Amino acid sequence: MARVMIECPNTGRMIYTGLNLSWTTFETYEIGESCIKCAHCGEVHEWSRSDAMLDEVGGEG
Ligand SMILES: [Zn+2]
């Protein structure tokens, strides 16, 4: 499993979206438009699948 992350447009830091997906699930997962309150800058960011990156947690499959 990997954590789905987006990049904060204001600080350039990564934000954990709360989703955990495997790479194969991520390929087909319907995310659509989502919003998240950013822990870094305090604003609400809209994001969609094309904004997301996977942060793989080593050794946990
Ligand atoms: Zn932000």
PDB file of the backbone (N, CA, C, O) and the ligand in Angstrom, with CONECT records:
HET     ZN  A 101       1
ATOM      1  N   MET A   1       0.843  -1.195   0.000  1.00  0.00           N
ATOM      2  CA  MET A   1       0.000   0.000   0.000  1.00  0.00           C
ATOM      3  C   MET A   1       0.876   1.242   0.000  1.00  0.00           C
ATOM      4  O   MET A   1       2.009   1.220   0.481  1.00  0.00           O
ATOM      5  N   ALA A   2       0.337   2.320  -0.544  1.00  0.00           N
ATOM      6  CA  ALA A   2       1.065   3.570  -0.589  1.00  0.00           C
ATOM      7  C   ALA A   2       0.103   4.704  -0.241  1.00  0.00           C
ATOM      8  O   ALA A   2      -1.094   4.645  -0.521  1.00  0.00           O
ATOM      9  N   ARG A   3       0.662   5.720   0.368  1.00  0.00           N
ATOM     10  CA  ARG A   3      -0.153   6.871   0.720  1.00  0.00           C
ATOM     11  C   ARG A   3      -0.323   7.780  -0.493  1.00  0.00           C
ATOM     12  O   ARG A   3       0.636   8.051  -1.215  1.00  0.00           O
ATOM     13  N   VAL A   4      -1.549   8.248  -0.708  1.00  0.00           N
ATOM     14  CA  VAL A   4      -1.812   9.168  -1.807  1.00  0.00           C
ATOM     15  C   VAL A   4      -1.529  10.585  -1.313  1.00  0.00           C
ATOM     16  O   VAL A   4      -2.132  11.054  -0.347  1.00  0.00           O
ATOM     17  N   MET A   5      -0.602  11.255  -1.995  1.00  0.00           N
ATOM     18  CA  MET A   5      -0.144  12.571  -1.591  1.00  0.00           C
ATOM     19  C   MET A   5      -0.409  13.579  -2.715  1.00  0.00           C
ATOM     20  O   MET A   5      -0.407  13.225  -3.894  1.00  0.00           O
ATOM     21  N   ILE A   6      -0.632  14.811  -2.340  1.00  0.00           N
ATOM     22  CA  ILE A   6      -0.621  15.902  -3.317  1.00  0.00           C
ATOM     23  C   ILE A   6       0.378  16.953  -2.833  1.00  0.00           C
ATOM     24  O   ILE A   6       0.793  16.958  -1.674  1.00  0.00           O
ATOM     25  N   GLU A   7       0.750  17.836  -3.752  1.00  0.00           N
ATOM     26  CA  GLU A   7       1.692  18.887  -3.397  1.00  0.00           C
ATOM     27  C   GLU A   7       0.943  20.176  -3.086  1.00  0.00           C
ATOM     28  O   GLU A   7       0.078  20.595  -3.855  1.00  0.00           O
ATOM     29  N   CYS A   8       1.269  20.799  -1.973  1.00  0.00           N
ATOM     30  CA  CYS A   8       0.688  22.096  -1.618  1.00  0.00           C
ATOM     31  C   CYS A   8       1.201  23.150  -2.599  1.00  0.00           C
ATOM     32  O   CYS A   8       2.411  23.328  -2.741  1.00  0.00           O
ATOM     33  N   PRO A   9       0.281  23.856  -3.282  1.00  0.00           N
ATOM     34  CA  PRO A   9       0.730  24.848  -4.267  1.00  0.00           C
ATOM     35  C   PRO A   9       1.378  26.070  -3.621  1.00  0.00           C
ATOM     36  O   PRO A   9       2.075  26.822  -4.301  1.00  0.00           O
ATOM     37  N   ASN A  10       1.169  26.276  -2.363  1.00  0.00           N
ATOM     38  CA  ASN A  10       1.717  27.446  -1.679  1.00  0.00           C
ATOM     39  C   ASN A  10       3.083  27.180  -1.061  1.00  0.00           C
ATOM     40  O   ASN A  10       3.953  28.050  -1.071  1.00  0.00           O
ATOM     41  N   THR A  11       3.271  25.985  -0.526  1.00  0.00           N
ATOM     42  CA  THR A  11       4.526  25.696   0.174  1.00  0.00           C
ATOM     43  C   THR A  11       5.382  24.669  -0.556  1.00  0.00           C
ATOM     44  O   THR A  11       6.565  24.518  -0.249  1.00  0.00           O
ATOM     45  N   GLY A  12       4.792  23.955  -1.529  1.00  0.00           N
ATOM     46  CA  GLY A  12       5.526  22.928  -2.243  1.00  0.00           C
ATOM     47  C   GLY A  12       5.757  21.665  -1.441  1.00  0.00           C
ATOM     48  O   GLY A  12       6.483  20.771  -1.874  1.00  0.00           O
ATOM     49  N   ARG A  13       5.134  21.590  -0.263  1.00  0.00           N
ATOM     50  CA  ARG A  13       5.299  20.403   0.571  1.00  0.00           C
ATOM     51  C   ARG A  13       4.195  19.398   0.290  1.00  0.00           C
ATOM     52  O   ARG A  13       3.141  19.747  -0.241  1.00  0.00           O
ATOM     53  N   MET A  14       4.446  18.150   0.651  1.00  0.00           N
ATOM     54  CA  MET A  14       3.498  17.094   0.362  1.00  0.00           C
ATOM     55  C   MET A  14       2.416  17.023   1.438  1.00  0.00           C
ATOM     56  O   MET A  14       2.686  17.189   2.628  1.00  0.00           O
ATOM     57  N   ILE A  15       1.186  16.771   0.989  1.00  0.00           N
ATOM     58  CA  ILE A  15       0.043  16.645   1.882  1.00  0.00           C
ATOM     59  C   ILE A  15      -0.512  15.235   1.751  1.00  0.00           C
ATOM     60  O   ILE A  15      -0.767  14.760   0.645  1.00  0.00           O
ATOM     61  N   TYR A  16      -0.694  14.584   2.861  1.00  0.00           N
ATOM     62  CA  TYR A  16      -1.318  13.264   2.861  1.00  0.00           C
ATOM     63  C   TYR A  16      -2.834  13.434   2.723  1.00  0.00           C
ATOM     64  O   TYR A  16      -3.456  14.145   3.513  1.00  0.00           O
ATOM     65  N   THR A  17      -3.421  12.785   1.724  1.00  0.00           N
ATOM     66  CA  THR A  17      -4.842  12.969   1.433  1.00  0.00           C
ATOM     67  C   THR A  17      -5.744  12.101   2.295  1.00  0.00           C
ATOM     68  O   THR A  17      -6.961  12.284   2.302  1.00  0.00           O
ATOM     69  N   GLY A  18      -5.156  11.156   3.022  1.00  0.00           N
ATOM     70  CA  GLY A  18      -5.952  10.237   3.827  1.00  0.00           C
ATOM     71  C   GLY A  18      -6.276   8.940   3.107  1.00  0.00           C
ATOM     72  O   GLY A  18      -6.822   8.010   3.700  1.00  0.00           O
ATOM     73  N   LEU A  19      -5.936   8.883   1.813  1.00  0.00           N
ATOM     74  CA  LEU A  19      -6.172   7.660   1.053  1.00  0.00           C
ATOM     75  C   LEU A  19      -4.932   6.772   1.085  1.00  0.00           C
ATOM     76  O   LEU A  19      -3.804   7.260   1.017  1.00  0.00           O
ATOM     77  N   ASN A  20      -5.152   5.483   1.186  1.00  0.00           N
ATOM     78  CA  ASN A  20      -4.096   4.496   1.047  1.00  0.00           C
ATOM     79  C   ASN A  20      -4.473   3.522  -0.048  1.00  0.00           C
ATOM     80  O   ASN A  20      -5.474   2.814   0.063  1.00  0.00           O
ATOM     81  N   LEU A  21      -3.681   3.481  -1.102  1.00  0.00           N
ATOM     82  CA  LEU A  21      -3.984   2.618  -2.236  1.00  0.00           C
ATOM     83  C   LEU A  21      -2.724   1.889  -2.677  1.00  0.00           C
ATOM     84  O   LEU A  21      -1.608   2.379  -2.506  1.00  0.00           O
ATOM     85  N   SER A  22      -2.927   0.719  -3.243  1.00  0.00           N
ATOM     86  CA  SER A  22      -1.807   0.066  -3.906  1.00  0.00           C
ATOM     87  C   SER A  22      -1.617   0.702  -5.282  1.00  0.00           C
ATOM     88  O   SER A  22      -2.502   1.392  -5.788  1.00  0.00           O
ATOM     89  N   TRP A  23      -0.460   0.460  -5.874  1.00  0.00           N
ATOM     90  CA  TRP A  23      -0.197   1.030  -7.206  1.00  0.00           C
ATOM     91  C   TRP A  23      -1.236   0.557  -8.214  1.00  0.00           C
ATOM     92  O   TRP A  23      -1.697   1.341  -9.045  1.00  0.00           O
ATOM     93  N   THR A  24      -1.599  -0.693  -8.148  1.00  0.00           N
ATOM     94  CA  THR A  24      -2.546  -1.226  -9.128  1.00  0.00           C
ATOM     95  C   THR A  24      -3.947  -0.653  -8.900  1.00  0.00           C
ATOM     96  O   THR A  24      -4.679  -0.401  -9.857  1.00  0.00           O
ATOM     97  N   THR A  25      -4.317  -0.449  -7.641  1.00  0.00           N
ATOM     98  CA  THR A  25      -5.614   0.149  -7.350  1.00  0.00           C
ATOM     99  C   THR A  25      -5.648   1.598  -7.799  1.00  0.00           C
ATOM    100  O   THR A  25      -6.654   2.083  -8.316  1.00  0.00           O
ATOM    101  N   PHE A  26      -4.531   2.281  -7.591  1.00  0.00           N
ATOM    102  CA  PHE A  26      -4.443   3.690  -7.958  1.00  0.00           C
ATOM    103  C   PHE A  26      -4.674   3.892  -9.447  1.00  0.00           C
ATOM    104  O   PHE A  26      -5.259   4.895  -9.858  1.00  0.00           O
ATOM    105  N   GLU A  27      -4.219   2.944 -10.255  1.00  0.00           N
ATOM    106  CA  GLU A  27      -4.368   3.042 -11.704  1.00  0.00           C
ATOM    107  C   GLU A  27      -5.831   3.138 -12.121  1.00  0.00           C
ATOM    108  O   GLU A  27      -6.144   3.775 -13.128  1.00  0.00           O
ATOM    109  N   THR A  28      -6.723   2.522 -11.369  1.00  0.00           N
ATOM    110  CA  THR A  28      -8.124   2.430 -11.781  1.00  0.00           C
ATOM    111  C   THR A  28      -9.078   3.122 -10.812  1.00  0.00           C
ATOM    112  O   THR A  28     -10.279   3.199 -11.071  1.00  0.00           O
ATOM    113  N   TYR A  29      -8.554   3.621  -9.709  1.00  0.00           N
ATOM    114  CA  TYR A  29      -9.406   4.176  -8.669  1.00  0.00           C
ATOM    115  C   TYR A  29     -10.078   5.471  -9.124  1.00  0.00           C
ATOM    116  O   TYR A  29      -9.425   6.356  -9.677  1.00  0.00           O
ATOM    117  N   GLU A  30     -11.388   5.575  -8.887  1.00  0.00           N
ATOM    118  CA  GLU A  30     -12.127   6.780  -9.252  1.00  0.00           C
ATOM    119  C   GLU A  30     -12.024   7.786  -8.111  1.00  0.00           C
ATOM    120  O   GLU A  30     -12.719   7.657  -7.103  1.00  0.00           O
ATOM    121  N   ILE A  31     -11.174   8.770  -8.265  1.00  0.00           N
ATOM    122  CA  ILE A  31     -11.015   9.763  -7.211  1.00  0.00           C
ATOM    123  C   ILE A  31     -11.917  10.965  -7.473  1.00  0.00           C
ATOM    124  O   ILE A  31     -12.597  11.437  -6.561  1.00  0.00           O
ATOM    125  N   GLY A  32     -11.932  11.465  -8.703  1.00  0.00           N
ATOM    126  CA  GLY A  32     -12.734  12.638  -8.990  1.00  0.00           C
ATOM    127  C   GLY A  32     -12.173  13.877  -8.307  1.00  0.00           C
ATOM    128  O   GLY A  32     -11.024  13.888  -7.866  1.00  0.00           O
ATOM    129  N   GLU A  33     -12.980  14.904  -8.225  1.00  0.00           N
ATOM    130  CA  GLU A  33     -12.551  16.135  -7.584  1.00  0.00           C
ATOM    131  C   GLU A  33     -12.679  15.983  -6.075  1.00  0.00           C
ATOM    132  O   GLU A  33     -13.718  15.561  -5.567  1.00  0.00           O
ATOM    133  N   SER A  34     -11.624  16.328  -5.372  1.00  0.00           N
ATOM    134  CA  SER A  34     -11.640  16.231  -3.929  1.00  0.00           C
ATOM    135  C   SER A  34     -11.061  17.503  -3.330  1.00  0.00           C
ATOM    136  O   SER A  34     -10.353  18.258  -3.997  1.00  0.00           O
ATOM    137  N   CYS A  35     -11.370  17.722  -2.080  1.00  0.00           N
ATOM    138  CA  CYS A  35     -10.826  18.873  -1.363  1.00  0.00           C
ATOM    139  C   CYS A  35     -10.138  18.367  -0.102  1.00  0.00           C
ATOM    140  O   CYS A  35     -10.552  17.371   0.492  1.00  0.00           O
ATOM    141  N   ILE A  36      -9.093  19.062   0.292  1.00  0.00           N
ATOM    142  CA  ILE A  36      -8.417  18.718   1.526  1.00  0.00           C
ATOM    143  C   ILE A  36      -7.932  20.005   2.187  1.00  0.00           C
ATOM    144  O   ILE A  36      -7.455  20.925   1.524  1.00  0.00           O
ATOM    145  N   LYS A  37      -8.067  20.044   3.504  1.00  0.00           N
ATOM    146  CA  LYS A  37      -7.529  21.186   4.240  1.00  0.00           C
ATOM    147  C   LYS A  37      -6.049  20.933   4.481  1.00  0.00           C
ATOM    148  O   LYS A  37      -5.651  19.913   5.044  1.00  0.00           O
ATOM    149  N   CYS A  38      -5.256  21.883   4.042  1.00  0.00           N
ATOM    150  CA  CYS A  38      -3.817  21.698   4.037  1.00  0.00           C
ATOM    151  C   CYS A  38      -3.234  21.947   5.429  1.00  0.00           C
ATOM    152  O   CYS A  38      -3.526  22.958   6.067  1.00  0.00           O
ATOM    153  N   ALA A  39      -2.417  21.019   5.878  1.00  0.00           N
ATOM    154  CA  ALA A  39      -1.792  21.154   7.189  1.00  0.00           C
ATOM    155  C   ALA A  39      -0.635  22.152   7.160  1.00  0.00           C
ATOM    156  O   ALA A  39      -0.192  22.617   8.210  1.00  0.00           O
ATOM    157  N   HIS A  40      -0.149  22.479   5.973  1.00  0.00           N
ATOM    158  CA  HIS A  40       1.035  23.336   5.868  1.00  0.00           C
ATOM    159  C   HIS A  40       0.667  24.819   5.785  1.00  0.00           C
ATOM    160  O   HIS A  40       1.254  25.647   6.481  1.00  0.00           O
ATOM    161  N   CYS A  41      -0.312  25.153   4.928  1.00  0.00           N
ATOM    162  CA  CYS A  41      -0.644  26.568   4.738  1.00  0.00           C
ATOM    163  C   CYS A  41      -2.028  26.912   5.277  1.00  0.00           C
ATOM    164  O   CYS A  41      -2.370  28.091   5.376  1.00  0.00           O
ATOM    165  N   GLY A  42      -2.831  25.911   5.628  1.00  0.00           N
ATOM    166  CA  GLY A  42      -4.128  26.164   6.236  1.00  0.00           C
ATOM    167  C   GLY A  42      -5.256  26.396   5.249  1.00  0.00           C
ATOM    168  O   GLY A  42      -6.409  26.530   5.658  1.00  0.00           O
ATOM    169  N   GLU A  43      -4.952  26.447   3.952  1.00  0.00           N
ATOM    170  CA  GLU A  43      -5.987  26.630   2.953  1.00  0.00           C
ATOM    171  C   GLU A  43      -6.573  25.283   2.541  1.00  0.00           C
ATOM    172  O   GLU A  43      -5.995  24.227   2.799  1.00  0.00           O
ATOM    173  N   VAL A  44      -7.746  25.351   1.889  1.00  0.00           N
ATOM    174  CA  VAL A  44      -8.347  24.143   1.337  1.00  0.00           C
ATOM    175  C   VAL A  44      -7.933  24.033  -0.120  1.00  0.00           C
ATOM    176  O   VAL A  44      -8.148  24.954  -0.908  1.00  0.00           O
ATOM    177  N   HIS A  45      -7.339  22.902  -0.473  1.00  0.00           N
ATOM    178  CA  HIS A  45      -6.900  22.682  -1.845  1.00  0.00           C
ATOM    179  C   HIS A  45      -7.812  21.675  -2.527  1.00  0.00           C
ATOM    180  O   HIS A  45      -8.140  20.631  -1.964  1.00  0.00           O
ATOM    181  N   GLU A  46      -8.220  22.009  -3.758  1.00  0.00           N
ATOM    182  CA  GLU A  46      -8.915  21.042  -4.585  1.00  0.00           C
ATOM    183  C   GLU A  46      -7.884  20.223  -5.349  1.00  0.00           C
ATOM    184  O   GLU A  46      -6.870  20.745  -5.811  1.00  0.00           O
ATOM    185  N   TRP A  47      -8.161  18.952  -5.469  1.00  0.00           N
ATOM    186  CA  TRP A  47      -7.227  18.105  -6.206  1.00  0.00           C
ATOM    187  C   TRP A  47      -7.999  16.992  -6.892  1.00  0.00           C
ATOM    188  O   TRP A  47      -9.115  16.651  -6.500  1.00  0.00           O
ATOM    189  N   SER A  48      -7.387  16.440  -7.912  1.00  0.00           N
ATOM    190  CA  SER A  48      -7.962  15.300  -8.610  1.00  0.00           C
ATOM    191  C   SER A  48      -6.840  14.296  -8.865  1.00  0.00           C
ATOM    192  O   SER A  48      -5.693  14.511  -8.473  1.00  0.00           O
ATOM    193  N   ARG A  49      -7.185  13.223  -9.512  1.00  0.00           N
ATOM    194  CA  ARG A  49      -6.250  12.117  -9.669  1.00  0.00           C
ATOM    195  C   ARG A  49      -4.939  12.548 -10.324  1.00  0.00           C
ATOM    196  O   ARG A  49      -3.868  12.044  -9.984  1.00  0.00           O
ATOM    197  N   SER A  50      -5.038  13.484 -11.267  1.00  0.00           N
ATOM    198  CA  SER A  50      -3.835  13.889 -11.981  1.00  0.00           C
ATOM    199  C   SER A  50      -2.859  14.649 -11.090  1.00  0.00           C
ATOM    200  O   SER A  50      -1.685  14.789 -11.431  1.00  0.00           O
ATOM    201  N   ASP A  51      -3.343  15.144  -9.941  1.00  0.00           N
ATOM    202  CA  ASP A  51      -2.472  15.853  -9.005  1.00  0.00           C
ATOM    203  C   ASP A  51      -1.808  14.910  -8.023  1.00  0.00           C
ATOM    204  O   ASP A  51      -0.848  15.283  -7.348  1.00  0.00           O
ATOM    205  N   ALA A  52      -2.309  13.699  -7.943  1.00  0.00           N
ATOM    206  CA  ALA A  52      -1.905  12.811  -6.856  1.00  0.00           C
ATOM    207  C   ALA A  52      -0.632  12.048  -7.188  1.00  0.00           C
ATOM    208  O   ALA A  52      -0.356  11.715  -8.341  1.00  0.00           O
ATOM    209  N   MET A  53       0.131  11.785  -6.135  1.00  0.00           N
ATOM    210  CA  MET A  53       1.325  10.946  -6.221  1.00  0.00           C
ATOM    211  C   MET A  53       1.241   9.899  -5.126  1.00  0.00           C
ATOM    212  O   MET A  53       0.563  10.094  -4.117  1.00  0.00           O
ATOM    213  N   LEU A  54       1.931   8.790  -5.329  1.00  0.00           N
ATOM    214  CA  LEU A  54       1.961   7.757  -4.308  1.00  0.00           C
ATOM    215  C   LEU A  54       3.269   7.801  -3.547  1.00  0.00           C
ATOM    216  O   LEU A  54       4.347   7.853  -4.139  1.00  0.00           O
ATOM    217  N   ASP A  55       3.165   7.779  -2.244  1.00  0.00           N
ATOM    218  CA  ASP A  55       4.329   7.730  -1.369  1.00  0.00           C
ATOM    219  C   ASP A  55       4.369   6.346  -0.744  1.00  0.00           C
ATOM    220  O   ASP A  55       3.678   6.060   0.233  1.00  0.00           O
ATOM    221  N   GLU A  56       5.185   5.507  -1.327  1.00  0.00           N
ATOM    222  CA  GLU A  56       5.197   4.120  -0.900  1.00  0.00           C
ATOM    223  C   GLU A  56       5.909   3.954   0.434  1.00  0.00           C
ATOM    224  O   GLU A  56       7.003   4.477   0.647  1.00  0.00           O
ATOM    225  N   VAL A  57       5.271   3.225   1.314  1.00  0.00           N
ATOM    226  CA  VAL A  57       5.843   2.955   2.619  1.00  0.00           C
ATOM    227  C   VAL A  57       6.661   1.668   2.513  1.00  0.00           C
ATOM    228  O   VAL A  57       6.133   0.594   2.226  1.00  0.00           O
ATOM    229  N   GLY A  58       7.949   1.807   2.749  1.00  0.00           N
ATOM    230  CA  GLY A  58       8.850   0.680   2.543  1.00  0.00           C
ATOM    231  C   GLY A  58       8.547  -0.520   3.439  1.00  0.00           C
ATOM    232  O   GLY A  58       8.289  -0.382   4.635  1.00  0.00           O
ATOM    233  N   GLY A  59       8.585  -1.684   2.831  1.00  0.00           N
ATOM    234  CA  GLY A  59       8.533  -2.917   3.594  1.00  0.00           C
ATOM    235  C   GLY A  59       7.182  -3.332   4.110  1.00  0.00           C
ATOM    236  O   GLY A  59       7.085  -4.320   4.839  1.00  0.00           O
ATOM    237  N   GLU A  60       6.118  -2.606   3.754  1.00  0.00           N
ATOM    238  CA  GLU A  60       4.806  -2.987   4.246  1.00  0.00           C
ATOM    239  C   GLU A  60       3.898  -3.540   3.145  1.00  0.00           C
ATOM    240  O   GLU A  60       2.710  -3.771   3.370  1.00  0.00           O
ATOM    241  N   GLY A  61       4.457  -3.746   1.974  1.00  0.00           N
ATOM    242  CA  GLY A  61       3.716  -4.352   0.888  1.00  0.00           C
ATOM    243  C   GLY A  61       2.666  -3.430   0.340  1.00  0.00           C
ATOM    244  O   GLY A  61       1.947  -3.796  -0.589  1.00  0.00           O
TER     245      GLY A  61
HETATM  246 ZN    ZN A 101      -1.322  24.212   1.246  1.00  0.00          ZN2+
END
